[in-house]
Amino acid sequence: MSSSQIPGTNVPPISFPGIVSGIDYNSIIQKLTALTLAPTTQINQQIATLNAANLELIKINNLLSSVQASLGALSQPNVYDAVSATSTNTAALVATGIAGGNAVPGVYTIDSVQTATPTSILSNTTAGHSITDLLPATAGIYANQASNTVPIADSYAAITPSNGTGSTGSVTVDGVSVSYDVNTQSLNTILTNIQTAVRAYDPSFTATLNASGAVVLSGSKPITLGSANDQGNLLDVLRLSGAQINNTGPTTGVTGTAGVGGINQAVSFDSTGTNAGFVTPVTSGNFTINGVSISVSASGDNLASVLAKINASNAGVVATYNAQTGAISLTNKSSGAQSIVVGSSSDTSNFLTAVGLTSAAGATTTVGQQSQVVVANPSGGATTYYSNSNTVTTAIPGVSLQLTGNTTTPFTVTVAQDNSQLVNALNTFVSAYNSAVSEINSATQAPIVLQSQQGTALPGQAAPAVGGGILFGVDSVSNLRDQLTNIVSGFLGSGSFGGYNSLSQIGLQISSSFSQLSYNSQATQPGSSGQQAINTTTFQGSDGTLQPLNVTQFDTALAANPSAVQDLLNGAQGLTNQLGSYLTYATGLPTLLNNGIVGTVPSVSLLQTFQNQNTNQITQLQSQVSQIQDNANQQANTLRQEFVQTEATLAQYQSLQSQLSSFFGGSSSSSGSGT
């Protein structure tokens, strides 16, 4: 019994060989249905071809949109005005061309360069206590004692002393390790212990304080400081880590970069006993720098936190603390002769005075200077150009000079037309254009019909064809390619006297030959008869693509008449406008040039029109397939009903015959004959 479904129908098969008749009606129905559905095979092939054609049209549209994008890049003024600027002394000056800056090519001599500097204020370091000053009455058991005679941890030390990870610290001087305890030993005691220990190596060695409260180490042998095994930060506290060691001459020595005492930036302003080292304790409130108000809390802030507030504000300065010298500085973020205004009548905190940043407190102001570039004049003499920053744009037209160092030695800056951006833009256009045109050529290529050696069709069949494009025969698409070719090979630009009116004049030529599949009527495959060889043949003529840009010819044309090149490529009648306008119509996508959209965006583009036609045809063909399938289903149902009815009638005849035979007592020879 057959159980296969009837092709092309939704009717489940009824499998019976003909219980009465012995005929396989289901097989008959399947074959008749298959004959009815046969036309749908060709129709479905047509639908598949149309769908493939639409996909190809979308691909072409996308490739053409890439051409539009390349035209947009080609319309930018900066690609025509680009210049290169090269300095022979980049340590002093780096030159960069300014797009659209109307630079004049040439060699410019720079006589001298002076960089700009910012205004700065340096605090008076006497704002902090000396290490020998007496501690205040609030210092408890150490009140009114000299700071250098109490445990150094409780002194006016500007850097918080530490023993390191152990209960005591250690420091190495001249190779001798000396232990110390910042919590129990004074500065005087520590210096005495160092002097005593080192004298075993250098009997003339001394460790003392000078009048400024700085540590002075002196001897007759070379002095060395520190080792990898030291514990704690004593060398930092004594400000010896960054000090210069003098090991020449009969007397060697080293002096701390500043006094041991001073302002401790890590301790809160109201710290008991030392007030963070300030001679004048800082009070809470606000202070002003360049008109910007900054708050300060005597109990919650220290010097480091207030400097961070200044740097985070809009005061336009950078505030720093030099741990080696104990000085605080304010430096303008902008260079040039600009003031830093500290304080105002509305200030409620004495911070600026306490840290020594006001003129009354002894601060030193260094006024910033403008940058200077001296450019030699071709006719003699020189011109000096000034700027508040280290960027000068007025010295050489169309060129930005970034000053990187000072020099009085002359050097040169060479300014030249930079064609690279325009060449890159043209190469991008050629690549995008050729991709689109080549795709159209491939999609519309005619098939190659194979013939026998005698020029007739192969025996017993229609002549086969190979190599045809999915859009072969769609003349409108071929015409699209032709229109593109006509634009790029035709008259462009304004055609003004002395100008260019063809891309070929600036190094862009239409291809003069192309390749295509063909058959060779004289050649056969070895060992075969009548089979043709398919070759690739080169034809004279153009396939519409562009040859690679002749850069040498282009550079020559650009040097001879740069404005004419720009008119040809980007003028009102130039390439970007002419081709861009047509592509807007063809793709339905706007071609966006530097001066706006070119062309009119259609409600339905040229390529979309082709797609719509194909889609409508697909809908019609799908409707035909559905109608044929419906007819096949109806035919199958009708035949099935007729076969079932026939089988039932035969069964009735068979039953009647049996009854008659029994009634008349006849023989059973005629039973099941079906006649």
VOTOR-855449 format. One line per 8 residues: number of its first residue (from 1); for each residue x, y, z of C-alpha. Coordinates in nm, 4 decimals, decimal comma. Example, Ala and Ser with C-alpha at 12.3 -4.5 7.8 and 13.67 -1.06 7.14 Angstrom:
VOTOR-855449
1	1,2300:-0,4500:0,7800  1,3670:-0,1060:0,7140 $
//
This chain:
VOTOR-855449
1	0,0000:0,0000:0,0000  0,1313:0,3447:-0,0949  0,1594:0,6069:0,1838  0,3293:0,9022:0,0141  0,1613:1,2432:0,0249  0,0130:1,3867:-0,2928  0,2664:1,6449:-0,4245  0,1615:2,0088:-0,3998 $
9	-0,1599:1,9394:-0,2059  -0,2633:1,9658:0,1556  -0,4806:1,6525:0,1308  -0,3433:1,3574:0,3284  -0,3148:1,0453:0,1127  -0,5693:0,7661:0,1336  -0,3911:0,4460:0,0480  -0,5968:0,1575:-0,0874 $
17	-0,5337:-0,0776:-0,3798  -0,9023:-0,0968:-0,4619  -1,0617:-0,3349:-0,2178  -1,3220:-0,4392:-0,4724  -1,1689:-0,3410:-0,8057  -0,8035:-0,4088:-0,7235  -0,7018:-0,0743:-0,8838  -0,4430:0,1557:-0,7009 $
25	-0,6488:0,4736:-0,7317  -0,4095:0,6695:-0,5031  -0,1196:0,6234:-0,7454  -0,3371:0,7447:-1,0299  -0,4366:1,0569:-0,8332  -0,0738:1,1328:-0,7458  0,0365:1,1156:-1,1079  -0,2510:1,3310:-1,2292 $
33	-0,1793:1,5867:-0,9546  0,1902:1,5955:-1,0449  0,0954:1,6757:-1,4041  -0,1281:1,9574:-1,2826  0,1515:2,1019:-1,0620  0,4211:2,0745:-1,3281  0,3972:2,4430:-1,4387  0,4813:2,5614:-1,0838 $
41	0,8409:2,4409:-1,1187  0,9162:2,6913:-1,3898  0,7168:2,9633:-1,2133  0,9110:2,9095:-0,8884  1,2325:2,9336:-1,0855  1,1106:3,2671:-1,2213  1,0324:3,3825:-0,8664  1,3803:3,2798:-0,7479 $
49	1,5366:3,4667:-1,0388  1,3378:3,7811:-0,9620  1,4320:3,7622:-0,5919  1,7972:3,7254:-0,6910  1,7590:4,0238:-0,9226  1,6218:4,2346:-0,6371  1,9126:4,1344:-0,4140  2,1489:4,2358:-0,6925 $
57	1,9733:4,5710:-0,7293  2,0120:4,6304:-0,3549  2,3816:4,5438:-0,3816  2,4278:4,7882:-0,6694  2,2398:5,0563:-0,4757  2,4706:5,0076:-0,1760  2,7797:5,0295:-0,3961  2,6510:5,3492:-0,5549 $
65	2,5885:5,4955:-0,2094  2,9588:5,4369:-0,1396  3,0336:5,6429:-0,4501  2,8118:5,9176:-0,3067  3,0082:5,9086:0,0195  3,3364:5,9368:-0,1708  3,2008:6,2427:-0,3541  3,1165:6,3974:-0,0178 $
73	3,4776:6,3553:0,0933  3,5964:6,4962:-0,2393  3,3845:6,8087:-0,1847  3,5545:6,9136:0,1397  3,7562:7,2368:0,0942  4,0347:7,1195:0,3251  4,1464:6,8505:0,0778  4,2222:7,1232:-0,1773 $
81	4,3832:7,3674:0,0680  4,5989:7,1189:0,2585  4,9598:7,2188:0,3074  5,2571:7,0547:0,4745  5,4889:7,2500:0,7015  5,8247:7,1099:0,8087  6,0604:7,2561:1,0681  6,4336:7,1830:1,0647 $
89	6,4459:7,2316:1,4426  6,1574:7,0471:1,6076  6,3238:7,0872:1,9472  6,2349:7,4548:1,9236  5,9322:7,4606:1,6920  5,6871:7,2176:1,5314  5,5006:7,3488:1,2252  5,1585:7,2280:1,1055 $
97	4,9578:7,3405:0,8040  4,6132:7,4904:0,8724  4,3377:7,3675:0,6391  4,1876:7,6606:0,4520  4,4496:7,8943:0,5946  4,5633:8,0279:0,2555  4,9215:7,9251:0,3175  5,1845:8,0465:0,0739 $
105	5,4358:7,7745:-0,0199  5,7953:7,8691:0,0418  6,0901:7,8481:0,2795  6,0735:8,0719:0,5864  6,3737:8,1502:0,8084  6,3173:8,1599:1,1836  6,5830:8,3716:1,3566  6,4903:8,2920:1,7164 $
113	6,2244:8,1351:1,9380  6,1320:8,2165:2,2960  5,8627:8,0097:2,4633  5,5909:8,1604:2,6778  5,6033:8,1179:3,0546  5,3244:8,1506:3,3115  5,3091:8,3896:3,6038  5,3881:8,2266:3,9384 $
121	5,3912:8,3157:4,3082  5,6367:8,1513:4,5488  5,5612:8,1584:4,9201  5,7896:8,2879:5,1922  5,9310:7,9779:5,3643  5,9485:8,1653:5,6951  5,5749:8,1003:5,7222  5,6783:7,7738:5,8859 $
129	5,8551:7,7373:6,2190  6,2260:7,6639:6,2334  6,3200:7,3376:6,4008  6,4930:7,5419:6,6747  6,1898:7,7574:6,7573  6,0251:7,7251:7,0966  5,7118:7,5147:7,1077  5,3902:7,6993:7,2017 $
137	5,2221:7,6897:7,5393  4,9775:7,4334:7,3964  5,2595:7,1792:7,3579  5,1958:7,0284:7,7009  5,5049:6,8937:7,8755  5,7196:7,0339:7,5942  5,5742:7,3851:7,6147  5,8269:7,6632:7,5585 $
145	6,1041:7,4131:7,4875  6,3213:7,4339:7,1764  6,1762:7,2062:6,9093  6,5119:7,0426:6,8418  6,5390:6,9298:7,2038  6,2107:6,7360:7,2277  6,1287:6,3997:7,0618  6,1414:6,4709:6,6901 $
153	5,7899:6,3256:6,6461  5,6620:6,6151:6,8642  5,8753:6,8837:6,6999  5,8247:7,1321:6,4191  5,9584:6,8806:6,1626  5,7998:6,9580:5,8241  5,7875:6,5896:5,7306  5,6221:6,3550:5,9808 $
161	5,9000:6,1336:6,1238  5,8618:5,7549:6,1262  6,0570:5,4574:6,2590  5,9320:5,2467:5,9712  5,7894:4,9030:6,0449  5,9887:4,8424:6,3639  5,9990:4,9956:6,7093  6,3127:5,1849:6,6081 $
169	6,4414:5,3180:6,2822  6,7871:5,3016:6,1275  6,9848:5,5214:5,8916  7,3162:5,4559:5,7166  7,5749:5,7346:5,6914  7,9199:5,6675:5,5440  7,8417:5,2982:5,5612  7,7687:5,3078:5,9348 $
177	7,4177:5,2074:6,0462  7,2754:5,4178:6,3288  6,9499:5,3362:6,5062  6,7032:5,6002:6,6262  6,3593:5,6391:6,7826  6,1519:5,9366:6,6692  5,9190:5,8991:6,9674  6,1876:5,9321:7,2370 $
185	6,4886:6,1008:7,0786  6,5256:6,4661:6,9830  6,6874:6,5934:6,6660  6,9923:6,6986:6,8690  7,0261:6,3497:7,0178  6,9913:6,1782:6,6789  7,2542:6,4051:6,5200  7,4911:6,3462:6,8138 $
193	7,4467:5,9690:6,7814  7,5168:5,9840:6,4057  7,8273:6,1987:6,4620  7,9610:5,9651:6,7314  7,9040:5,6512:6,5245  8,0542:5,7861:6,1998  8,3656:5,9237:6,3698  8,4842:5,5658:6,4060 $
201	8,5195:5,5789:6,0251  8,5971:5,9504:5,9794  8,7318:6,1186:6,2939  8,6652:6,4665:6,1510  8,2966:6,3953:6,0764  8,0369:6,6376:6,2226  7,6548:6,6471:6,2173  7,5115:6,9879:6,3084 $
209	7,2399:7,2444:6,2349  7,3177:7,5706:6,0580  7,1558:7,9060:6,1289  6,8631:7,8205:5,8955  6,7891:7,5013:6,0832  6,9249:7,2817:5,8029  7,1326:6,9722:5,8766  7,4992:6,9942:5,7755 $
217	7,7171:6,6834:5,7519  8,0899:6,7419:5,7040  8,4045:6,5280:5,7039  8,7289:6,4472:5,5362  8,6214:6,1261:5,3675  8,3575:6,0707:5,0947  8,0077:6,0896:5,2360  7,7441:5,8304:5,1492 $
225	7,3819:5,8354:5,2591  7,1340:5,5500:5,2971  7,1202:5,1794:5,2223  6,8621:4,9209:5,1209  6,8318:4,8061:5,4837  6,7406:5,1456:5,6316  6,4179:5,1688:5,8311  6,2037:5,4813:5,8611 $
233	6,2265:5,8131:5,6786  6,4962:6,0072:5,8652  6,6838:6,1197:5,5509  6,3586:6,2684:5,4179  6,2861:6,4387:5,7512  6,6359:6,5896:5,7527  6,5824:6,6927:5,3855  6,8976:6,5081:5,2852 $
241	6,7384:6,2706:5,0283  6,7558:6,5245:4,7476  7,0558:6,7221:4,8660  7,3749:6,7509:4,6629  7,6752:6,5723:4,8129  8,0165:6,7338:4,7671  8,2883:6,4692:4,7800  8,5646:6,6756:4,6158 $
249	8,8426:6,8593:4,7935  8,9892:6,8024:5,1326  8,6537:6,8646:5,3034  8,3450:6,6697:5,2059  7,9914:6,7582:5,3003  7,6192:6,7791:5,2341  7,3589:7,0340:5,3471  6,9843:6,9713:5,3634 $
257	6,7794:7,1360:5,0907  6,5937:7,3324:5,3588  6,5549:7,3518:5,7325  6,4189:7,0480:5,9110  6,1350:7,2592:6,0441  5,8539:7,4192:5,8478  5,4957:7,3541:5,7454  5,3823:6,9929:5,7671 $
265	5,1325:6,9446:5,4841  4,9964:6,6168:5,6222  4,8957:6,7472:5,9673  4,5687:6,9306:6,0347  4,5987:7,3033:6,0905  4,4895:7,2861:6,4560  4,7151:6,9956:6,5568  4,7944:7,0141:6,9288 $
273	5,1400:7,1466:7,0075  5,2640:7,2444:6,6584  4,9698:7,3877:6,4595  5,1142:7,1975:6,1578  5,4291:7,4083:6,1854  5,2626:7,7390:6,0932  5,4084:8,0449:6,2626  5,0647:8,2018:6,2254 $
281	4,7955:7,9377:6,2872  4,5451:7,8984:6,0013  4,1865:8,0005:6,0764  3,8653:7,8632:5,9288  3,6717:8,0538:5,6630  3,7323:8,1263:5,2964  4,0011:8,2879:5,0837  4,0094:8,4041:4,7214 $
289	4,2391:8,3348:4,4237  4,1611:8,5036:4,0897  3,8128:8,5842:4,2175  3,7323:8,2226:4,3092  3,6389:8,1601:4,6735  3,7822:7,8500:4,8438  3,6798:7,7277:5,1889  3,9118:7,6042:5,4629 $
297	3,8504:7,4333:5,7973  4,1154:7,4597:6,0682  4,0044:7,1306:6,2198  3,9235:6,9332:5,9056  4,1846:7,0484:5,6544  4,5586:7,0325:5,6179  4,7850:7,1980:5,3649  4,7611:6,9069:5,1187 $
305	4,3790:6,9087:5,1186  4,3582:7,2855:5,0668  4,6052:7,2739:4,7775  4,3867:7,0001:4,6240  4,0827:7,2291:4,6578  4,2689:7,5074:4,4786  4,3655:7,2753:4,1932  4,0094:7,1459:4,1586 $
313	3,8618:7,4974:4,1482  3,8192:7,7371:3,8562  4,0908:7,9670:3,9878  4,3065:7,8831:3,6844  4,6209:7,8059:3,8823  4,8201:7,5001:3,9842  4,9125:7,4894:4,3537  5,2091:7,2762:4,4643 $
321	5,4167:7,2161:4,7763  5,7891:7,1413:4,7505  5,8723:6,9030:5,0318  6,2466:6,9614:4,9849  6,2351:7,3407:5,0156  5,9114:7,3841:5,2107  5,7858:7,6381:4,9572  5,4299:7,6671:4,8219 $
329	5,3766:7,7926:4,4677  5,0828:7,9105:4,2594  5,1346:7,8919:3,8815  4,8931:8,0190:3,6172  4,7559:7,7480:3,3895  4,7736:7,9995:3,1044  5,1084:8,1357:2,9966  5,1896:8,4981:2,9234 $
337	5,1972:8,8174:3,1276  4,8775:8,7488:3,3201  4,8313:8,8291:3,6877  4,7479:8,5973:3,9753  4,5210:8,7874:4,2129  4,5393:8,6513:4,5677  4,2974:8,7572:4,8399  4,0037:8,9948:4,8549 $
345	3,8287:9,2108:5,1097  3,5665:8,9389:5,1546  3,8160:8,6747:5,2773  3,7411:8,5354:5,6251  4,0358:8,2946:5,6556  4,3969:8,4004:5,6936  4,5231:8,1036:5,4903  4,7019:8,3083:5,2217 $
353	4,8891:8,5141:5,4788  4,9634:8,2163:5,7041  5,1278:8,0185:5,4208  5,3204:8,3240:5,2994  5,1488:8,3688:4,9603  5,0697:8,7407:4,9900  5,3134:9,0169:4,9080  5,2790:9,1459:5,2645 $
361	5,3855:8,8025:5,3897  5,6962:8,8090:5,1708  5,5791:8,6092:4,8643  5,7781:8,6436:4,5414  5,5926:8,6982:4,2109  5,7503:8,6085:3,8765  5,5519:8,7626:3,5906  5,5043:8,5358:3,2908 $
369	5,6277:8,6297:2,9478  5,4781:8,6034:2,6014  5,6226:8,3711:2,3436  5,8231:8,5308:2,0653  5,9016:8,4131:1,7143  6,1340:8,6204:1,4994  6,0849:8,5565:1,1252  6,3318:8,6924:0,8710 $
377	6,1832:8,9094:0,5963  6,2761:8,8220:0,2349  6,3674:9,1847:0,1705  6,5814:9,2109:0,4813  6,5272:9,2607:0,8497  6,2897:9,0538:1,0596  5,9477:9,0668:1,2234  5,8754:8,9533:1,5789 $
385	5,5444:8,7827:1,6519  5,4060:8,7501:2,0044  5,1542:8,5215:2,1693  5,0355:8,4550:2,5235  5,0592:8,0824:2,4507  5,3182:7,8619:2,2873  5,1022:7,8390:1,9754  5,1651:8,1107:1,7166 $
393	4,9423:8,1314:1,4070  5,0288:8,4792:1,2792  5,3961:8,4408:1,1914  5,3515:8,2310:0,8735  5,0116:8,2528:0,6956  4,8206:7,9251:0,7050  5,0710:7,7595:0,9394  5,0467:7,6894:1,3120 $
401	5,3758:7,7069:1,5028  5,3948:7,5096:1,8268  5,6903:7,6406:2,0281  5,8754:7,3661:2,2140  6,2011:7,5301:2,3222  6,4134:7,8432:2,3172  6,6811:7,9072:2,0559  6,8708:8,1954:1,8991 $
409	7,0134:7,9791:1,6196  6,8331:8,0381:1,2862  6,6513:7,7494:1,1173  6,3865:7,7114:0,8477  6,0233:7,6122:0,8042  5,9279:7,4795:0,4599  5,5651:7,5191:0,3495  5,4430:7,3156:0,0510 $
417	5,1181:7,2110:-0,1097  5,0096:6,8758:0,0392  4,8439:6,6751:-0,2359  4,8154:6,3548:-0,0330  4,4671:6,4243:0,1059  4,3259:6,5036:-0,2389  4,5014:6,2030:-0,3942  4,3584:5,9783:-0,1221 $
425	4,0100:6,1217:-0,1785  4,0378:6,0602:-0,5549  4,1665:5,7059:-0,5043  3,8742:5,6359:-0,2719  3,6340:5,7672:-0,5366  3,7945:5,5579:-0,8139  3,7761:5,2446:-0,5994  3,4097:5,3005:-0,5074 $
433	3,3138:5,3968:-0,8639  3,4873:5,0944:-1,0193  3,3284:4,8573:-0,7678  2,9819:4,9836:-0,8603  3,0376:4,9826:-1,2377  3,2049:4,6396:-1,2326  2,9103:4,4997:-1,0393  2,6667:4,6430:-1,2952 $
441	2,8764:4,4960:-1,5769  2,8754:4,1543:-1,4132  2,5022:4,1672:-1,3418  2,4097:4,2693:-1,6986  2,6617:4,0559:-1,8900  2,5132:3,8593:-2,1788  2,5368:3,4790:-2,1618  2,7764:3,2988:-2,3967 $
449	2,5968:3,0452:-2,6173  2,7959:2,7287:-2,6830  2,8059:2,6055:-3,0410  2,9547:2,3059:-3,2161  3,2646:2,3300:-3,4323  3,0408:2,3653:-3,7365  2,8618:2,6613:-3,5766  2,5392:2,4711:-3,5043 $
457	2,3738:2,3817:-3,1784  2,4975:2,0747:-2,9967  2,3225:1,7589:-3,1230  1,9923:1,6730:-2,9661  1,9520:1,9834:-2,7509  1,9200:2,3580:-2,7529  2,2481:2,5445:-2,7422  2,3440:2,5905:-2,3715 $
465	2,4579:2,9273:-2,2385  2,7038:3,0222:-1,9637  2,8182:3,3397:-1,7905  2,5014:3,5473:-1,8085  2,4279:3,8105:-1,5423  2,1174:3,8065:-1,3275  2,0096:4,1427:-1,4762  2,0885:4,0554:-1,8368 $
473	1,8285:4,2124:-2,0616  1,7342:4,4844:-1,8108  1,8256:4,7721:-2,0372  1,7560:5,0367:-1,7762  2,0362:4,9035:-1,5549  2,2752:4,8972:-1,8503  2,1691:5,2521:-1,9286  2,2512:5,3446:-1,5683 $
481	2,6070:5,2248:-1,6244  2,6253:5,4168:-1,9515  2,5061:5,7354:-1,7827  2,7744:5,7034:-1,5142  3,0381:5,6535:-1,7836  2,9137:5,9523:-1,9818  2,9425:6,1782:-1,6781  3,2955:6,0791:-1,5723 $
489	3,4265:6,0788:-1,9303  3,2381:6,3847:-2,0508  3,2701:6,7611:-2,0214  3,3024:6,8799:-1,6617  3,3820:7,2087:-1,4951  3,3095:7,5621:-1,6081  3,5373:7,5393:-1,9116  3,6863:7,8784:-1,8335 $
497	3,9915:7,9910:-2,0276  4,3008:7,8043:-1,9147  4,0990:7,5555:-1,7100  4,0400:7,1827:-1,7325  3,7216:7,0296:-1,8706  3,7934:6,6561:-1,8572  3,9139:6,4156:-1,5898  4,1589:6,2765:-1,8437 $
505	4,3454:6,6075:-1,8293  4,4325:6,5531:-1,4628  4,5215:6,1829:-1,4776  4,1867:6,0002:-1,4609  4,1235:5,7926:-1,7753  3,8366:5,5635:-1,8676  3,9578:5,2048:-1,9208  4,0350:5,1343:-2,2871 $
513	3,9802:4,7568:-2,2811  3,7895:4,4957:-2,0855  3,7637:4,1165:-2,0535  3,4603:3,8958:-2,1052  3,3813:3,5252:-2,1286  3,3660:3,3935:-2,4848  3,3813:3,0614:-2,6681  3,6442:2,9480:-2,9145 $
521	3,4771:2,7826:-3,2147  3,8066:2,6254:-3,3258  3,9137:2,4729:-2,9946  3,7868:2,1552:-2,8363  3,8541:1,9868:-2,5096  4,1033:1,6985:-2,5464  3,9355:1,3665:-2,6107  3,5940:1,5124:-2,6753 $
529	3,3906:1,5860:-2,9824  3,1955:1,9049:-3,0369  3,2698:2,0465:-2,6886  3,3723:2,4122:-2,6885  3,6494:2,5767:-2,4821  3,5311:2,8753:-2,2757  3,7913:3,1513:-2,2810  3,8379:3,4983:-2,1347 $
537	3,8866:3,7381:-2,4235  4,0076:4,0986:-2,4018  3,8116:4,3452:-2,6140  3,8984:4,6974:-2,7194  3,6550:4,9556:-2,5911  3,5474:5,0584:-2,2422  3,3580:4,8805:-1,9696  3,3018:5,2139:-1,7964 $
545	3,5583:5,1721:-1,5193  3,8364:5,4183:-1,4440  4,2062:5,3461:-1,4633  4,4132:5,4098:-1,1477  4,4929:5,7762:-1,0935  4,8095:5,8886:-1,2699  4,9564:6,0687:-0,9689  5,2412:6,2261:-1,1658 $
553	5,0037:6,3787:-1,4201  4,7695:6,4868:-1,1417  5,0462:6,6580:-0,9416  5,1587:6,8393:-1,2550  4,8062:6,9602:-1,3330  4,7500:7,0684:-0,9740  5,0770:7,2606:-0,9596  4,9993:7,4336:-1,2904 $
561	4,6444:7,5414:-1,2047  4,5106:7,4380:-0,8627  4,1912:7,6434:-0,8931  4,1070:7,4756:-1,2251  4,1494:7,1308:-1,0671  3,9146:7,2298:-0,7872  3,6618:7,3665:-1,0390  3,6772:7,0436:-1,2405 $
569	3,6277:6,8217:-0,9389  3,4125:7,0324:-0,7103  3,2808:7,3316:-0,9045  2,9150:7,3939:-0,9786  2,9527:7,1932:-1,3015  3,2231:6,9676:-1,1622  3,2363:6,5969:-1,0897  3,0915:6,6014:-0,7386 $
577	2,7875:6,8056:-0,8403  2,7170:6,6395:-1,1772  2,7677:6,2790:-1,0687  2,6274:6,3411:-0,7217  2,3044:6,4845:-0,8622  2,2505:6,1822:-1,0867  2,3268:5,9357:-0,8072  2,0704:6,1059:-0,5838 $
585	1,8125:6,0307:-0,8525  1,9380:5,6757:-0,9122  1,9664:5,5597:-0,5503  1,7048:5,7744:-0,3805  1,9684:5,8614:-0,1198  2,0884:6,2216:-0,0827  2,4405:6,2969:-0,2015  2,5672:6,5175:0,0804 $
593	2,8429:6,7515:-0,0333  3,0186:7,0160:0,1721  2,7633:7,2798:0,0684  2,4593:7,0566:0,1207  2,2529:6,7986:-0,0678  2,2983:6,7987:-0,4438  2,0149:6,6900:-0,6710  1,6518:6,6187:-0,5853 $
601	1,5675:6,3117:-0,3823  1,2890:6,1311:-0,5739  0,9878:5,9741:-0,4085  1,0851:5,6486:-0,5819  1,4403:5,6097:-0,7068  1,5449:5,4576:-1,0373  1,6731:5,1376:-0,8781  1,3734:5,1158:-0,6455 $
609	1,1481:5,1349:-0,9512  1,3159:4,8220:-1,0895  1,2776:4,6468:-0,7549  0,9102:4,7413:-0,7362  0,8500:4,6020:-1,0848  1,0149:4,2744:-0,9869  0,8227:4,2604:-0,6599  0,4917:4,3109:-0,8409 $
617	0,5805:4,0342:-1,0840  0,6781:3,8063:-0,7943  0,3393:3,8699:-0,6337  0,1600:3,7797:-0,9576  0,3641:3,4619:-1,0021  0,3053:3,3574:-0,6421  -0,0651:3,4060:-0,7035  -0,0416:3,1772:-1,0084 $
625	0,1348:2,9117:-0,8012  -0,1336:2,9340:-0,5336  -0,4094:2,9025:-0,7957  -0,2454:2,5972:-0,9543  -0,2025:2,4362:-0,6122  -0,5675:2,5059:-0,5280  -0,6745:2,3515:-0,8599  -0,4578:2,0470:-0,7919 $
633	-0,6106:2,0018:-0,4470  -0,9616:2,0348:-0,5861  -0,8851:1,7882:-0,8670  -0,7403:1,5362:-0,6204  -1,0432:1,5620:-0,3924  -1,2850:1,5223:-0,6842  -1,1027:1,2178:-0,8227  -1,0852:1,0610:-0,4800 $
641	-1,4591:1,1052:-0,4299  -1,5301:0,9558:-0,7741  -1,3006:0,6590:-0,7123  -1,4594:0,5943:-0,3728  -1,8060:0,6134:-0,5269  -1,7016:0,3734:-0,8039  -1,5623:0,1313:-0,5492  -1,8865:0,1462:-0,3510 $
649	-2,0949:0,0809:-0,6640  -1,8806:-0,2190:-0,7551  -1,9217:-0,3514:-0,4030  -2,3005:-0,3258:-0,4381  -2,2895:-0,5115:-0,7705  -2,0742:-0,7803:-0,6133  -2,3149:-0,8217:-0,3237  -2,6154:-0,8407:-0,5593 $
657	-2,4414:-1,1004:-0,7705  -2,3728:-1,3127:-0,4646  -2,7359:-1,2932:-0,3605  -2,8562:-1,3942:-0,7077  -2,6152:-1,6826:-0,7195  -2,7381:-1,8087:-0,3860  -3,0987:-1,7639:-0,4884  -3,0686:-1,9544:-0,8119 $
665	-2,8154:-2,1968:-0,6775  -2,5822:-2,1009:-0,9524  -2,2122:-2,1666:-0,9564  -1,9585:-1,9311:-0,8041  -1,7496:-1,9174:-1,1178  -1,8578:-1,5609:-1,1912  -1,7896:-1,4313:-0,8360  -1,5376:-1,1401:-0,8162 $
673	-1,5158:-1,1059:-1,1950  -1,5999:-0,7327:-1,1699  -1,7964:-0,7444:-1,4961 $
//
